Every structure is written in C-alpha cells, then in structure tokens.
Amino acid sequence: MKNKEVALRQDSAPATGTETVEHYSAPAADIYETPDGYVLMLDMPGASKESISVKLDKNELAVKSLVTPLHPDNATVVFKELDTAGYYREFTIGEGIDRDSVDAHFDNGVLTITLFKSEELKPRSITIH
C-alpha cells in the first residue's frame, strides 16, 4: 500500500480477556486503494450479516463473526473438513482515514469495508495563477 494508511496486523484471536475461548479463523482479505479511500474485502463463507460485528476504536478495526454449524444438533459428524469456526481479524488503521465515513456491505459471503480518506489525503489539482 503506497501511503501505508492501512497496515495489517496479523491477529486472529480476540484481544480482550472477556471473550470466551473459541476457535477463530482469520478470513482471507484483499485490500486495495482508490482515489477516495481503501477497500477491504474479507472472505467469510458461512457467516450471516446479522452475526458480523465491525468495530473501529481509535486505530484498530476489528471484524468478528460466529458461524452456525452446518449440521443439525442431533447429527453425528463422521467426517469434517468444513470450518465452521468464527472469524476474527484486526487491522491497524493509519492517520488520514475519515473515521466518521466508514461503510460496510456483506454480499455472497464477502464483507466489503470502505475506509474513506480524509480530504487532505485526496489528490487535488492545483490552479496555476
């Protein structure tokens, strides 16, 4: 990332001690820059929109979701490869991001978070006098 406004911290476990001990997977992520901001795309199959929590606290963006098991409660699992754990990932957000203008959408298992740049970071044309 050119301006290093969004720095990824490799953390896939809840940071607070009040969380119950559960297994979390770090969702795969793509991050790209546009003239207006940064876009984070997180692959979260099995999650529902209602189960996802996105929190921005100072310079920490945390994404968390629990995933409902795919098999019925009364079933005996004889073979398991599908990961039905929850998701957790944190990102450290640099200066120059407008904290009041963050947008999030969830569609087809992909969470897209847009972090808009502050006006002073956006490219602008300079008038020659």
Secondary structure, 3 states (H helix, E strand, C coil): CCCCCEEECCCCCCCCCCCCCCCEECCCEEEEECCCEEEEEEECCCCCHHHEEEEEECCEEEEEECCCCCCCCCCCCCCCCCCCCEEEEEEEECCCEEEEEEEEEEECCEEEEEEEECHHHCCCCCCCC
